[in-house]
Amino acid sequence: MSDADVPGGPQGSSDAPGSATAAVVEAARESDLGLVAGTLLAVYAAATLLTFSDGLNSVVGLLETLTFLGLVYALTALALNLQWGYTGLFNIGVAGFMAVSVYTMGMVVRSPDPAFGPPGLGLPLPVGILAGMGVAGLLGAVAALPALRLKADYLAIVTLGLSEIVRLSLQSSTFDNFLRDTIGAGTGGGRGMGMPDNPVRDLFLVDGQAGSPTAFGDLVFGVFGTDGLGIAHPILIGWGYIAVLGGFLVGFYLLLERLGRSPFGRVMKAIREDELVADSLGKDVNLVKIKVFVIGCALMGLAGILWFGSQGNVSPTPQFRPLLTFYVFIAVIIGGSGSNTGSVLGGIVFAAVLFEGPRRVGATVRGLIDAQTPASFADAVASLDPVTFLAYATDNIAPLQFVFLGIVLVFIIHRRPDGILGDRIETAAAVDLSERPAGGDADE
């Protein structure tokens, strides 16, 4: 059966209503991209106001941190949106797929000399990246096998369990020794593993080492560095890596947009809307689920490499706990499940407003408060002094941040369950069927 058999397939795409719908959709996308740009500018303005008294270096450093977090969360949210937003597959093991990809890349690229930590295979970085994505995609195919028979909460339990198996295996010294004996590369167990040097550093520093800038590094450091505007060199190098992340984000977005508009994308969205109908039209639903899991998990693996592979060191427990998956889901929920632009916007909003924002604002406010911190929450409430309670809240921002996240989630689910851009969700049809004239018969 051809792809035209999908409800609202391409056979009607040349009709006038379809053309009008395409124009409306394109205008909506332009409006959404403008909203993303406006949100990013608002975040930058707020961050500047928060740190301008500390000097330009502090302002640029905070902007670099917020931009990095916003981009990496947006990358991961896009990958999750392919599975959850487009196909309706509830994958709650995002952290596990990212972990296996990052560790695979590290084991492939690291030096074979055990004197420098867990030994590796010593292969080039591009080979390590492809290997990490391949292993994550292979694990996604394994996870897709129960996806053929499980739905919703049951699939979530399977993927969560698989993610925890990956994390605990990477943390195990026994598993580390097994890998060293079989393939000659280890994970480092609970101690973690050092990652290869960020190749972006080679643009600024000779062999990536501090103190010996390249010609490009001399130019950038001379204009913006300590001899120019006074910005620290690591911050400038960080902005260079952000430019790379921005390129990958554009690539992710264009890939998923094209995939969503393709015949395969229409089948994905048909499965999301009604799996039984898609199956009755002759579509191989099981095969589509496997493909979506493989593609989505490979993209999650690449996002993990770009995120944690650039941090110098990774460890299974602090960085790949289920909490990471929870954060990525929040980003998708905020932006709107089923919208690629919403995933980008959700990643930026979550990173800046919900993840990093409370800690930064709390530290600034605490510096303005001249009050002793109460010993407990009960003492803070019993004092009946808002300044004393604020002092306690700003000194305990980390645990209270989870309360804030819960309040925001409850508000979004209650007031706007579709997210900020949920109204931009792409339907399975290629034309807007709501524009058909009322009372039209089936032959129209």
C-alpha positions as CSV (number, residue, x, y, z in Angstrom):
1,M,0.0,0.0,0.0
2,S,1.4,3.4,-0.9
3,D,2.1,6.3,1.4
4,A,-0.9,8.1,-0.1
5,D,-3.0,5.7,1.8
6,V,-2.2,7.5,5.0
7,P,-5.2,9.6,6.0
8,G,-4.9,13.0,4.3
9,G,-1.9,11.8,2.3
10,P,-0.1,13.7,-0.5
11,Q,-2.9,13.2,-3.1
12,G,-4.6,16.3,-1.8
13,S,-1.5,18.5,-1.3
14,S,-2.0,20.4,-4.5
15,D,-5.5,21.5,-3.6
16,A,-6.2,25.1,-2.7
17,P,-7.1,24.4,0.9
18,G,-3.8,22.5,1.2
19,S,-1.8,25.4,-0.3
20,A,-3.5,27.8,2.1
21,T,-2.8,25.5,5.0
22,A,0.9,25.3,4.0
23,A,1.1,29.1,4.0
24,V,-0.5,29.3,7.4
25,V,1.8,26.6,8.8
26,E,4.9,28.4,7.3
27,A,3.8,31.7,8.9
28,A,3.3,29.9,12.2
29,R,6.8,28.5,12.0
30,E,8.3,31.9,11.4
31,S,6.3,33.3,14.3
32,D,7.6,30.4,16.5
33,L,11.2,31.0,15.5
34,G,10.7,34.7,16.4
35,L,9.4,33.6,19.8
36,V,12.5,31.5,20.3
37,A,14.8,34.4,19.4
38,G,12.8,36.8,21.6
39,T,12.9,34.3,24.6
40,L,16.7,34.0,24.2
41,L,17.1,37.8,24.1
42,A,14.9,38.1,27.3
43,V,17.1,35.5,29.0
44,Y,20.2,37.4,28.0
45,A,18.7,40.7,29.2
46,A,17.8,39.2,32.6
47,A,21.2,37.6,33.0
48,T,22.9,40.9,32.2
49,L,20.9,42.8,34.8
50,L,21.7,40.1,37.3
51,T,25.5,40.3,37.0
52,F,26.3,43.6,35.3
53,S,27.7,45.0,38.6
54,D,30.3,42.2,38.7
55,G,31.8,43.3,35.4
56,L,31.8,42.2,31.7
57,N,33.6,39.0,32.4
58,S,30.9,37.8,34.8
59,V,28.1,38.8,32.4
60,V,29.7,37.0,29.4
61,G,30.5,34.0,31.6
62,L,26.8,33.6,32.8
63,L,25.6,34.1,29.2
64,E,27.9,31.3,28.1
65,T,26.7,29.0,30.8
66,L,23.0,29.6,30.0
67,T,23.5,29.3,26.3
68,F,25.4,26.0,26.6
69,L,22.7,24.5,28.9
70,G,19.9,25.8,26.7
71,L,21.5,24.2,23.6
72,V,22.3,20.8,25.0
73,Y,18.8,20.5,26.6
74,A,17.3,21.6,23.3
75,L,19.3,18.9,21.4
76,T,18.2,16.2,23.8
77,A,14.6,17.4,23.8
78,L,14.5,17.3,20.0
79,A,15.6,13.6,20.1
80,L,13.0,12.8,22.7
81,N,10.3,14.7,20.8
82,L,10.9,12.4,17.8
83,Q,9.9,9.4,19.9
84,W,7.3,10.8,22.3
85,G,5.9,13.8,20.4
86,Y,5.9,12.4,16.9
87,T,5.2,8.7,17.5
88,G,3.8,8.5,21.1
89,L,6.6,6.2,22.4
90,F,7.2,6.9,26.1
91,N,10.9,6.5,26.4
92,I,12.0,7.3,30.0
93,G,15.5,5.9,29.7
94,V,17.1,8.9,27.9
95,A,20.0,9.1,30.4
96,G,20.9,5.5,29.7
97,F,21.2,6.0,26.0
98,M,23.3,9.1,26.5
99,A,25.5,7.3,28.9
100,V,26.2,4.3,26.7
101,S,27.1,6.6,23.8
102,V,29.4,8.8,25.8
103,Y,31.2,5.9,27.4
104,T,31.6,4.1,24.0
105,M,33.1,7.2,22.5
106,G,35.5,7.5,25.4
107,M,36.6,3.9,25.2
108,V,37.2,4.1,21.5
109,V,39.1,7.3,21.5
110,R,41.1,7.1,24.8
111,S,44.8,6.2,24.7
112,P,45.6,2.5,25.2
113,D,48.2,3.4,27.8
114,P,46.7,2.5,31.2
115,A,49.0,5.1,32.8
116,F,46.5,7.8,31.8
117,G,43.5,6.1,33.3
118,P,41.1,3.5,31.9
119,P,42.6,2.2,28.6
120,G,41.0,2.8,25.3
121,L,41.4,1.8,21.7
122,G,43.2,5.0,20.5
123,L,41.1,5.5,17.4
124,P,40.2,9.0,15.9
125,L,37.5,11.1,17.5
126,P,35.1,10.9,14.5
127,V,35.3,7.1,14.7
128,G,34.4,7.3,18.4
129,I,31.4,9.5,17.8
130,L,30.0,7.2,15.1
131,A,30.7,4.2,17.4
132,G,28.9,5.9,20.3
133,M,25.8,6.8,18.1
134,G,25.8,3.2,16.7
135,V,25.9,1.5,20.1
136,A,23.1,3.9,21.4
137,G,21.1,3.1,18.3
138,L,21.7,-0.7,18.8
139,L,20.5,-0.4,22.4
140,G,17.5,1.5,21.1
141,A,16.7,-1.4,18.8
142,V,16.9,-3.8,21.8
143,A,14.6,-1.5,23.7
144,A,12.2,-1.4,20.8
145,L,11.6,-5.2,21.0
146,P,9.3,-4.9,24.0
147,A,7.9,-1.7,22.4
148,L,6.3,-3.9,19.8
149,R,4.0,-5.4,22.5
150,L,4.0,-2.7,25.3
151,K,2.5,0.7,25.4
152,A,2.5,3.8,27.6
153,D,3.4,3.1,31.3
154,Y,4.7,-0.4,30.6
155,L,7.1,0.8,27.9
156,A,8.3,3.5,30.3
157,I,9.1,0.9,33.0
158,V,11.1,-1.1,30.5
159,T,13.2,1.8,29.3
160,L,13.7,3.1,32.8
161,G,14.9,-0.3,33.9
162,L,17.3,-0.5,30.9
163,S,18.7,2.9,31.7
164,E,19.4,1.9,35.3
165,I,21.0,-1.4,34.1
166,V,23.4,0.7,31.9
167,R,24.2,3.1,34.7
168,L,24.9,0.4,37.3
169,S,26.9,-1.6,34.8
170,L,29.1,1.4,34.0
171,Q,29.6,2.0,37.7
172,S,30.6,-1.6,38.4
173,S,34.4,-2.4,38.7
174,T,33.6,-6.0,37.7
175,F,32.1,-4.8,34.4
176,D,35.2,-2.5,33.9
177,N,37.6,-5.5,34.4
178,F,35.5,-7.6,32.0
179,L,35.7,-5.0,29.2
180,R,39.5,-4.6,29.8
181,D,40.0,-8.3,29.4
182,T,37.8,-8.7,26.4
183,I,38.2,-5.6,24.2
184,G,41.2,-3.9,25.9
185,A,39.2,-0.8,27.0
186,G,37.7,0.1,30.3
187,T,35.1,2.4,31.8
188,G,36.8,3.3,35.1
189,G,33.9,2.0,37.2
190,G,32.7,4.4,39.9
191,R,35.7,6.6,39.4
192,G,34.5,7.6,36.0
193,M,36.5,8.2,32.8
194,G,38.4,11.1,31.4
195,M,37.1,12.4,28.0
196,P,39.2,13.3,25.0
197,D,40.2,17.0,24.7
198,N,37.6,19.2,23.1
199,P,38.8,19.7,19.5
200,V,37.5,23.3,19.5
201,R,40.4,24.1,21.8
202,D,42.8,23.5,18.9
203,L,41.3,26.5,17.1
204,F,42.5,28.7,20.0
205,L,45.5,26.9,21.5
206,V,48.3,25.0,19.9
207,D,47.6,21.3,20.6
208,G,44.8,22.4,22.9
209,Q,47.3,23.4,25.6
210,A,47.0,26.6,27.6
211,G,49.6,29.3,27.2
212,S,50.3,28.9,23.5
213,P,47.6,30.5,21.4
214,T,47.2,29.9,17.6
215,A,46.9,32.8,15.1
216,F,43.2,32.7,15.5
217,G,43.5,32.5,19.3
218,D,45.8,35.5,19.2
219,L,43.2,37.5,17.3
220,V,40.3,36.5,19.5
221,F,42.2,36.9,22.8
222,G,43.7,40.2,21.7
223,V,40.2,41.7,21.0
224,F,38.1,40.1,23.6
225,G,40.6,38.6,26.1
226,T,42.5,40.0,29.1
227,D,44.4,42.4,26.8
228,G,41.2,43.6,25.2
229,L,37.7,43.6,26.8
230,G,39.0,41.5,29.7
231,I,37.0,38.3,29.1
232,A,38.7,35.2,30.4
233,H,40.2,32.8,27.8
234,P,38.2,29.7,28.9
235,I,35.0,31.7,28.5
236,L,35.9,32.6,24.9
237,I,36.8,29.0,24.1
238,G,33.5,28.1,25.5
239,W,31.7,30.4,23.1
240,G,33.6,28.8,20.3
241,Y,32.2,25.4,21.3
242,I,28.7,27.0,21.6
243,A,29.0,28.0,17.9
244,V,29.5,24.3,17.2
245,L,26.5,23.3,19.3
246,G,24.4,25.8,17.5
247,G,25.4,24.2,14.2
248,F,24.4,20.8,15.5
249,L,21.1,22.2,16.8
250,V,20.2,23.6,13.4
251,G,21.1,20.3,11.8
252,F,19.0,18.4,14.3
253,Y,16.0,20.7,13.7
254,L,16.2,20.5,9.9
255,L,16.6,16.8,10.0
256,L,13.6,16.2,12.2
257,E,11.5,18.8,10.3
258,R,12.2,17.0,7.0
259,L,11.6,13.6,8.6
260,G,8.3,14.8,10.0
261,R,7.1,16.1,6.6
262,S,8.1,12.9,4.8
263,P,5.8,9.9,4.2
264,F,7.6,8.1,7.0
265,G,6.8,11.1,9.3
266,R,3.1,10.9,8.4
267,V,3.1,7.3,9.4
268,M,4.8,8.1,12.7
269,K,2.1,10.7,13.5
270,A,-0.6,8.3,12.4
271,I,0.7,5.8,14.9
272,R,0.6,8.5,17.6
273,E,-3.0,9.4,16.8
274,D,-4.3,5.9,16.4
275,E,-2.1,2.9,16.0
276,L,-4.9,0.6,15.1
277,V,-5.9,2.8,12.2
278,A,-2.4,3.0,10.9
279,D,-2.1,-0.8,11.1
280,S,-5.4,-1.3,9.3
281,L,-4.1,0.8,6.4
282,G,-1.3,-1.7,5.8
283,K,1.5,0.2,7.6
284,D,4.1,-1.9,9.3
285,V,3.7,-0.3,12.7
286,N,6.3,-2.5,14.5
287,L,9.0,-1.7,11.9
288,V,8.3,2.0,12.2
289,K,8.6,1.8,16.0
290,I,12.0,0.1,15.7
291,K,13.2,2.7,13.2
292,V,12.0,5.6,15.4
293,F,13.7,4.1,18.5
294,V,17.0,3.5,16.7
295,I,17.1,7.0,15.1
296,G,15.9,8.8,18.3
297,C,18.4,6.9,20.6
298,A,21.3,7.6,18.1
299,L,20.5,11.3,18.3
300,M,20.3,11.1,22.1
301,G,23.7,9.5,22.0
302,L,25.1,12.3,19.8
303,A,23.6,14.9,22.1
304,G,25.2,13.1,25.1
305,I,28.6,13.2,23.4
306,L,28.3,16.9,22.6
307,W,27.2,17.6,26.1
308,F,29.2,15.4,28.5
309,G,31.9,14.4,26.1
310,S,33.1,18.0,26.2
311,Q,33.3,18.2,30.0
312,G,36.6,16.5,30.6
313,N,35.4,13.7,32.8
314,V,32.2,11.6,33.1
315,S,30.9,9.5,35.9
316,P,27.8,7.3,35.8
317,T,26.1,8.3,39.1
318,P,26.2,12.1,39.2
319,Q,25.6,12.7,35.5
320,F,23.4,9.9,34.2
321,R,20.8,9.4,37.0
322,P,17.1,9.2,36.0
323,L,16.8,12.8,37.1
324,L,18.4,13.8,33.8
325,T,15.6,12.1,31.9
326,F,13.1,13.9,34.1
327,Y,14.7,17.2,33.2
328,V,14.5,16.5,29.4
329,F,10.9,15.6,29.7
330,I,10.2,18.8,31.5
331,A,11.8,20.7,28.6
332,V,9.6,18.9,26.0
333,I,6.5,19.4,28.1
334,I,7.2,23.1,28.5
335,G,7.7,23.7,24.8
336,G,4.9,21.4,23.7
337,S,5.1,17.7,22.7
338,G,5.0,17.2,19.0
339,S,6.6,20.6,18.1
340,N,10.3,20.8,17.1
341,T,10.3,24.5,17.7
342,G,8.7,23.9,21.0
343,S,11.4,21.5,22.0
344,V,14.1,24.1,21.3
345,L,12.1,26.8,23.2
346,G,11.5,24.4,26.1
347,G,15.2,23.5,26.4
348,I,16.1,27.2,26.6
349,V,13.3,28.1,29.1
350,F,14.0,25.1,31.3
351,A,17.8,25.7,31.4
352,A,17.6,29.4,32.0
353,V,14.5,29.8,34.1
354,L,14.0,26.5,36.0
355,F,17.5,24.9,36.2
356,E,20.1,27.6,36.4
357,G,18.0,30.7,37.1
358,P,16.8,29.9,40.7
359,R,20.4,29.3,41.9
360,R,21.8,32.4,40.3
361,V,18.9,34.6,41.5
362,G,19.1,33.0,45.0
363,A,22.8,33.8,45.3
364,T,22.2,37.4,44.2
365,V,19.3,37.9,46.6
366,R,21.1,36.3,49.5
367,G,23.9,38.9,49.1
368,L,21.4,41.7,49.6
369,I,19.8,40.2,52.7
370,D,21.3,41.0,56.1
371,A,19.6,38.2,58.2
372,Q,20.7,35.0,60.0
373,T,19.6,31.8,58.3
374,P,17.1,29.7,60.5
375,A,18.2,26.2,61.4
376,S,15.1,24.6,59.8
377,F,12.1,25.2,57.6
378,A,9.9,25.1,60.6
379,D,11.9,27.8,62.3
380,A,11.8,29.9,59.1
381,V,8.0,29.7,59.0
382,A,7.6,30.2,62.7
383,S,9.5,33.4,62.6
384,L,6.7,35.1,60.6
385,D,9.4,37.3,59.2
386,P,9.5,37.3,55.3
387,V,13.1,38.5,55.3
388,T,14.1,35.6,57.5
389,F,12.2,33.1,55.4
390,L,13.8,34.5,52.3
391,A,17.2,34.1,53.9
392,Y,16.4,30.4,54.5
393,A,15.0,29.9,51.0
394,T,18.0,31.4,49.3
395,D,20.4,29.3,51.4
396,N,18.5,26.1,50.6
397,I,17.7,26.8,47.0
398,A,18.7,23.3,45.7
399,P,16.0,21.3,47.6
400,L,13.4,24.1,47.1
401,Q,14.1,24.1,43.4
402,F,12.4,20.7,43.1
403,V,9.3,22.2,44.8
404,F,9.4,25.0,42.3
405,L,9.7,22.5,39.4
406,G,6.7,20.6,40.7
407,I,4.6,23.8,41.0
408,V,5.5,24.8,37.4
409,L,4.6,21.3,36.1
410,V,1.3,21.3,37.9
411,F,0.5,24.8,36.5
412,I,1.5,23.9,32.9
413,I,-0.5,20.6,32.9
414,H,-3.5,22.3,34.4
415,R,-3.5,25.5,32.5
416,R,-1.7,24.6,29.2
417,P,-1.2,20.9,28.9
418,D,-0.1,21.3,25.3
419,G,2.9,23.4,26.3
420,I,3.9,26.8,25.0
421,L,3.8,25.8,21.3
422,G,1.5,22.8,21.6
423,D,-0.9,24.4,19.2
424,R,1.8,24.0,16.5
425,I,1.7,20.2,16.7
426,E,1.9,18.6,13.3
427,T,-1.0,16.5,12.4
428,A,-0.8,13.2,10.5
429,A,-2.6,14.7,7.5
430,A,-0.8,16.6,4.8
431,V,-3.8,19.0,4.4
432,D,-6.0,20.6,7.0
433,L,-9.2,18.4,6.8
434,S,-11.0,21.0,8.9
435,E,-11.2,23.2,5.8
436,R,-13.4,20.8,3.9
437,P,-16.8,22.3,3.1
438,A,-19.5,21.3,5.5
439,G,-21.8,18.6,4.3
440,G,-19.3,17.4,1.6
441,D,-19.6,13.8,0.7
442,A,-16.8,11.2,0.7
443,D,-16.0,11.7,-3.0
444,E,-15.1,15.4,-2.6
